[in-house]
Amino acid sequence: MQLSSTLQRFNEPETLKMAKLGRELRAKGIDIVDLSLGEPDFDTPEHIKDAAKKAIDENWSHYTPVAGYLDLREAICNKLKRDNNLAYTPDQIIVSTGAKQSLANAVLSVIDPEDEVIIPTPYWVTYSEIVKLAQGKVVFVNTTLQNGYKITPEELENAITYNTKLFIFSSPCNPTGAVYSKEELEKLAMVFKKFPRIIIISDEIYEYINFVGQHESIAQFDFIKDRVILINGLSKGFAMTGWRLGYIAAPAEIVKAAEKIQGQFTSGTNSIAQRSAIVALNADLTPTHEMVTEFKRRKLRVAELLKEFPLMQCNVPDGAFYIFPSVKKYFGLKNGEVVISNADELCMYLLNEAHVSTVTGSAFGNPDCIRISFANSMEKIEEGFRRIKAGLEKLT
């Protein structure tokens, strides 16, 4: 059987691959500590679950509008005004089955074959692969640990060519936890001001998981707002990963294009998730703030634990729930017949030897690093680091 050549354009997400390998080892009876998690370990707050039960009882069980219920899109507009001081109208919002679909809708709406898309590295694994699906050309800009893994205005401008159509980035960033300040975003915006053809996708899914203050969006700068596609959702900030609800806020023309694409792929998003999302967005954010407080406590503990790993170099993250240490000083070391040549092999070594699941940095555009999540419980985090230390001490 000959399958589509489209499958050769992109790779399976390394994050999902590691999760699958971890499940396979658990099925064999091996206790795996999962520090590859990309989701909060908290349960969805009770008031959101109650809203879902109420929606079921009230028979919200029919097909939904492709763009999402109007009152949900209004709730998203209210949230953007309340939390971000951004003015949008419901026709500038489309709700999708998770932020990943929102991202795919956005890229497919604006990219033609050979259009260049600038992506600062490290980046979330799916950005580049969706661009490849759209037959665009990925242009990576490698950021540095010294600059906090954030692209500078000079690096951005140097990467722009006549064919540049799109720029994709996240703040807070997965995998580095980097958070762009208002001043840093404004300097990037001033570069984009010189190039009116370029569209900006700003992935803000980790908005609430911010340890340094108020979230800042690049959409706040009026002189480029009509070119910004804001991606967000409820997975991270509301512990609703399995509910699969994301959204785009963008110019109406782009939203209409995304609606056309989504209409052929999935149509409207799950009705119960949408009714629950209205309650989540309009309700008090205390459960979210409590969750972030716990993430901050874990981050501080991880920073302490990292002191026991002198061969790792890492910035303490300002947001999200990952650390992204450089592990290249372990390359060339071995344990018996096992030789560590790169981050991929180190992750497999930690999985098989230490029984801890992490993710290779090559998946995020930096082959010298690994991603370690602190979205698991404190107990699991401490046990995971204990095992990692024991496994690495066997390398010589």
C-alpha positions in Angstrom: 0.0 0.0 0.0 1.4 3.4 -1.0 0.6 6.1 1.5 0.6 9.8 0.9 3.9 11.7 0.5 2.5 14.3 2.9 3.5 11.9 5.7 7.2 12.4 4.7 7.0 16.1 5.3 6.8 16.1 9.1 7.7 14.0 12.1 5.8 12.5 15.0 5.9 14.8 18.0 8.8 13.7 20.3 6.6 14.6 23.3 4.0 12.1 22.3 6.6 9.5 21.4 8.2 9.7 24.9 4.8 9.4 26.5 4.1 6.3 24.4 7.4 4.7 25.4 6.7 5.4 29.0 3.3 3.7 28.8 4.8 0.7 27.1 7.3 0.3 30.0 4.5 0.7 32.6 2.6 -2.0 30.8 5.6 -4.3 31.5 5.3 -3.5 35.2 8.1 -0.9 35.3 7.6 2.2 37.6 8.2 5.2 35.4 8.4 8.8 36.8 7.0 11.0 34.1 8.8 14.3 33.9 7.9 14.7 30.2 4.4 15.8 31.1 3.0 18.8 29.2 -0.1 19.2 31.3 -0.9 20.2 34.8 -1.3 17.4 37.3 -4.3 19.2 38.8 -7.9 18.2 38.3 -10.3 20.6 36.6 -11.9 22.9 39.2 -15.3 21.8 40.5 -17.2 24.8 39.2 -16.1 24.0 35.7 -17.1 20.3 36.1 -20.4 21.3 37.5 -21.0 23.5 34.4 -20.4 20.4 32.2 -22.9 18.3 34.2 -25.4 21.1 33.9 -24.9 21.4 30.2 -25.4 17.7 29.7 -28.6 17.9 31.8 -29.8 20.8 29.7 -29.2 18.8 26.5 -26.4 20.9 25.0 -25.8 17.8 22.8 -26.2 19.0 19.2 -23.9 20.3 16.6 -22.2 23.6 17.4 -21.5 26.6 15.1 -18.1 26.1 13.4 -16.7 29.3 15.0 -18.1 28.4 18.4 -21.1 29.5 20.4 -21.6 33.3 20.3 -21.7 33.6 24.1 -18.4 31.7 24.4 -16.8 34.1 21.8 -18.2 37.0 23.8 -16.7 35.5 27.0 -13.3 35.2 25.3 -13.6 38.9 24.2 -14.4 39.8 27.8 -11.4 37.8 29.1 -9.1 39.5 26.6 -10.3 42.9 27.7 -10.2 42.1 31.4 -6.8 40.3 31.5 -4.9 41.8 28.6 -6.7 45.2 27.8 -7.2 44.0 24.2 -10.3 44.9 22.3 -11.8 42.2 20.1 -15.3 41.4 18.8 -16.9 38.0 18.4 -16.3 37.9 14.7 -12.6 38.1 15.5 -12.7 34.9 17.5 -12.9 31.2 16.5 -13.0 28.3 19.0 -11.2 25.1 18.0 -10.5 21.6 19.4 -7.5 22.7 21.3 -4.8 25.3 20.7 -3.0 22.9 18.4 -5.9 23.0 16.0 -6.0 26.8 16.4 -2.4 26.9 15.4 -3.0 24.6 12.4 -5.9 26.7 11.3 -3.8 29.9 11.5 -0.8 28.5 9.6 -3.0 26.9 6.9 -4.9 30.2 6.5 -1.9 32.3 5.6 0.9 30.1 4.2 1.5 29.1 0.6 4.2 26.8 -0.7 7.7 28.3 -0.2 6.5 31.1 2.0 9.2 31.6 4.7 8.2 31.2 8.4 10.6 32.5 11.1 10.7 30.4 14.2 13.0 31.2 17.1 14.6 28.1 18.7 13.9 26.5 21.1 10.3 26.2 20.0 7.3 24.0 20.6 7.6 20.9 18.5 4.4 21.4 16.4 5.3 24.8 15.0 7.7 23.6 12.4 5.8 20.5 11.5 2.5 22.4 10.7 4.5 24.8 8.5 5.9 21.8 6.7 2.3 20.4 6.2 1.4 23.8 4.7 4.5 23.4 2.4 6.1 26.5 3.8 9.8 26.9 4.4 10.9 27.0 8.0 13.6 29.5 8.9 15.0 28.8 12.4 16.8 31.5 14.4 18.9 30.0 17.2 18.6 31.9 20.4 21.1 31.6 23.2 21.1 30.7 26.9 22.9 34.1 27.5 19.9 36.0 26.1 17.5 33.8 28.1 16.5 31.9 24.9 14.7 35.0 23.5 15.1 36.4 20.0 16.6 39.9 19.8 15.4 42.6 17.3 18.7 42.3 15.5 18.4 38.5 15.1 14.8 38.9 13.9 15.6 41.6 11.3 18.6 39.7 10.0 16.4 36.6 9.3 13.8 38.5 7.3 13.8 38.2 3.6 11.5 39.1 0.7 9.8 35.7 1.1 9.1 36.0 4.9 5.4 35.7 5.5 5.0 34.6 9.1 6.7 34.7 12.5 5.7 32.2 15.3 6.7 32.4 18.9 5.4 31.7 22.4 5.5 33.7 25.7 5.7 32.1 28.2 7.7 29.7 26.1 7.5 25.9 25.9 10.2 24.5 26.4 12.4 27.1 28.0 10.0 29.0 30.3 11.2 32.3 28.8 8.9 35.3 29.2 9.1 38.4 27.0 8.7 41.7 28.8 6.7 44.6 27.3 9.9 46.4 26.4 11.3 43.3 24.6 8.0 42.8 22.7 7.9 46.5 21.7 11.3 46.3 20.2 10.3 43.2 18.1 7.1 45.0 17.1 9.2 48.0 15.8 11.0 45.5 13.5 7.7 44.2 12.2 6.5 47.7 11.6 9.2 48.0 8.9 7.8 44.8 7.2 4.0 45.2 6.8 3.7 41.9 4.9 4.7 39.7 7.9 2.0 38.1 10.1 2.8 37.2 13.7 1.4 34.2 15.5 1.7 34.7 19.3 1.1 31.5 21.2 0.0 32.6 24.7 -1.3 29.3 26.0 0.9 29.5 29.1 -0.3 33.1 29.9 -1.4 32.5 33.4 1.6 30.4 34.4 3.9 33.4 34.8 6.2 33.8 37.7 7.4 37.4 37.1 4.3 39.5 36.9 1.6 40.6 34.4 1.4 38.8 31.1 2.3 40.9 28.1 1.0 40.3 24.6 2.5 41.6 21.4 -1.1 42.3 20.2 -1.1 45.3 22.6 0.8 47.4 20.0 -1.9 49.0 17.8 0.5 49.5 14.9 0.8 45.8 14.3 -2.3 44.4 16.0 -4.1 43.9 12.6 -1.3 41.4 11.8 -1.3 39.4 15.0 -2.9 36.0 15.4 -3.2 35.3 19.1 -3.4 31.6 20.1 -4.7 30.7 23.5 -6.9 28.1 25.2 -8.0 26.5 28.5 -5.7 23.5 28.8 -2.9 25.0 30.9 -4.4 27.8 32.9 -7.6 25.9 33.8 -6.3 22.3 34.0 -8.6 21.3 31.1 -6.2 19.5 28.8 -8.5 16.7 28.0 -11.4 19.0 27.2 -9.7 20.2 24.0 -10.6 23.8 23.7 -8.5 26.5 22.2 -9.2 29.7 20.4 -7.8 32.3 17.9 -8.2 36.1 18.3 -7.3 37.8 15.0 -8.5 40.1 12.3 -11.9 39.0 11.0 -10.5 38.1 7.6 -8.1 35.5 9.1 -10.8 34.2 11.5 -13.1 33.7 8.5 -10.4 31.8 6.7 -9.8 29.6 9.7 -13.5 28.9 10.0 -13.5 27.7 6.3 -10.7 25.3 7.0 -12.1 24.1 10.3 -15.5 23.5 8.7 -13.9 20.8 6.6 -11.8 19.2 9.3 -13.9 19.1 12.5 -16.7 21.6 12.3 -17.6 23.0 15.7 -15.9 22.2 18.9 -17.5 19.9 21.6 -20.6 21.5 23.0 -20.1 20.5 26.6 -16.6 21.8 26.6 -17.8 25.1 25.2 -20.5 25.6 27.8 -18.0 24.8 30.6 -15.5 27.2 29.0 -17.9 30.1 29.4 -18.1 29.4 33.1 -14.3 29.0 33.4 -13.6 32.3 31.6 -16.2 34.3 33.5 -15.6 32.9 37.0 -13.2 33.9 39.7 -9.6 32.9 38.8 -8.6 31.8 42.3 -8.2 28.1 41.4 -5.8 29.2 38.6 -3.8 31.4 40.9 -3.6 28.6 43.5 -2.3 26.3 40.8 0.3 28.8 39.7 1.5 29.3 43.3 2.1 25.6 43.5 4.0 25.6 40.2 6.2 28.4 41.5 6.9 26.3 44.7 7.9 23.4 42.5 10.1 25.7 40.3 12.0 26.9 43.3 12.5 23.3 44.4 13.7 22.3 41.0 16.2 25.2 41.0 17.6 23.8 44.3 17.8 20.2 42.9 19.7 21.5 39.8 22.5 22.5 42.1 23.3 18.8 42.5 24.0 18.6 38.7 27.2 20.7 38.1 27.4 19.4 34.5 23.9 20.9 33.6 23.6 24.6 32.7 20.1 26.1 32.9 18.2 29.4 33.3 15.5 29.3 36.0 12.2 29.7 34.0 10.1 32.8 34.3 6.9 30.9 33.2 5.4 27.7 32.0 6.3 24.5 33.9 9.5 23.2 32.3 13.3 23.6 32.7 15.5 23.2 29.7 19.1 22.4 30.8 22.0 22.1 28.5 23.4 18.5 29.0 26.2 18.5 26.4 28.8 17.9 29.1 27.4 14.4 29.4 28.0 13.7 25.7 30.8 11.1 25.2 30.2 9.5 28.7 29.2 5.9 28.9 27.8 3.2 31.2 29.1 -0.1 30.1 28.2 -0.6 26.4 25.8 2.4 26.4 27.5 5.6 25.1 25.8 9.0 25.3 26.4 10.8 22.0 23.5 13.3 22.1 20.4 14.4 24.0 18.2 11.8 22.3 20.4 9.1 23.6 20.6 10.7 27.1 16.8 10.7 27.3 16.5 7.1 26.3 19.2 6.3 28.8 17.3 8.1 31.6 14.1 6.3 30.5 15.7 2.8 30.4 18.2 3.1 33.2 16.7 5.6 35.6 13.1 5.0 34.6 12.4 8.7 34.2 10.7 10.1 31.2 12.0 13.4 29.8 12.1 14.9 26.2 15.1 15.5 24.0 15.9 19.1 23.2 16.4 18.2 19.5 12.6 18.0 19.3 12.5 21.7 20.2 15.4 22.9 18.0 18.2 22.6 20.5 20.1 19.3 20.4 22.3 20.2 23.4 19.3 20.2 25.9 16.6 18.2 27.4 13.2 19.3 28.7 12.2 18.3 32.2 8.6 19.1 33.4 7.6 20.1 36.9 3.9 19.7 36.1 4.0 16.5 38.2 3.6 16.3 42.0 6.5 17.5 44.3 6.9 13.9 45.4 7.3 12.7 41.8 9.6 15.5 41.0 11.9 14.8 43.9 11.9 11.1 43.1 12.5 11.7 39.5 15.6 13.9 40.2 16.9 11.4 42.7 16.7 8.7 39.9 18.2 11.0 37.3 21.1 11.8 39.6 21.7 8.1 40.3 21.6 7.3 36.6 24.0 10.1 35.6 26.4 9.1 38.4 26.9 5.8 36.6 28.3 7.6 33.5 32.0 7.8 33.2 
